Amino acid sequence: MAKTNPFDFIQQVRSEAAKVTWPTRKETMITTAMVFVMVVLASIFFLVVDQAIGWGVRWVILGLGG
């Protein structure tokens, strides 16, 4: 691999960073809100599933089913 001197490297990094399309503040806020909404929904889903499995295990192991 060819060696690049530090000055050329910094110029290349700045050139590539200038090509990046950064999200707007509004896009960032909307995306962040959607992540929090999905975390809450996933938490509720897993709570319900955990409770259902726990109830099923207690029902089978403790013989409350029959």
Phi, psi and omega per residue, in radians:
M1 nan 2.334 -3.121
A2 -1.244 2.472 3.116
K3 -1.495 2.442 3.104
T4 -1.973 2.381 3.140
N5 -1.275 2.731 -3.043
P6 -0.991 -0.627 -3.130
F7 -1.137 -0.783 3.110
D8 -1.113 -0.707 3.135
F9 -1.057 -0.806 3.136
I10 -1.098 -0.691 3.094
Q11 -1.102 -0.711 3.127
Q12 -1.154 -0.721 3.119
V13 -1.102 -0.782 3.126
R14 -1.106 -0.677 3.124
S15 -1.110 -0.767 3.139
E16 -1.210 -0.675 3.123
A17 -1.129 -0.543 3.120
A18 -1.206 -0.384 -3.135
K19 -1.432 -0.244 -3.087
V20 -1.229 2.357 3.050
T21 -1.687 1.881 -3.092
W22 -1.491 2.504 3.114
P23 -1.216 2.658 3.083
T24 -1.318 2.945 3.111
R25 -1.065 -0.703 -3.136
K26 -1.111 -0.774 3.125
E27 -1.086 -0.697 3.126
T28 -1.133 -0.748 -3.140
M29 -1.150 -0.728 3.138
I30 -1.136 -0.773 3.138
T31 -1.105 -0.734 3.117
T32 -1.097 -0.757 3.117
A33 -1.088 -0.717 3.127
M34 -1.136 -0.631 3.090
V35 -1.108 -0.783 3.123
F36 -1.105 -0.701 3.105
V37 -1.072 -0.791 -3.131
M38 -1.153 -0.610 3.095
V39 -1.122 -0.755 3.129
V40 -1.118 -0.796 3.133
L41 -1.090 -0.758 3.119
A42 -1.126 -0.674 3.120
S43 -1.099 -0.782 3.127
I44 -1.110 -0.766 3.125
F45 -1.013 -0.877 -3.101
F46 -1.198 -0.536 3.045
L47 -1.101 -0.818 -3.135
V48 -1.107 -0.801 3.141
V49 -1.100 -0.734 3.128
D50 -1.097 -0.758 3.120
Q51 -1.118 -0.720 3.132
A52 -1.127 -0.761 3.121
I53 -1.145 -0.732 3.103
G54 -1.062 -0.741 3.105
W55 -1.116 -0.743 3.138
G56 -1.111 -0.735 3.129
V57 -1.143 -0.774 3.111
R58 -1.080 -0.686 -3.114
W59 -1.117 -0.753 -3.115
V60 -1.325 -0.848 -3.037
I61 -1.245 -0.724 -3.090
L62 -1.456 -0.070 3.075
G63 1.241 0.420 3.137
L64 -1.307 -0.160 -3.122
G65 -1.486 -0.185 -3.075
G66 -2.982 nan nan
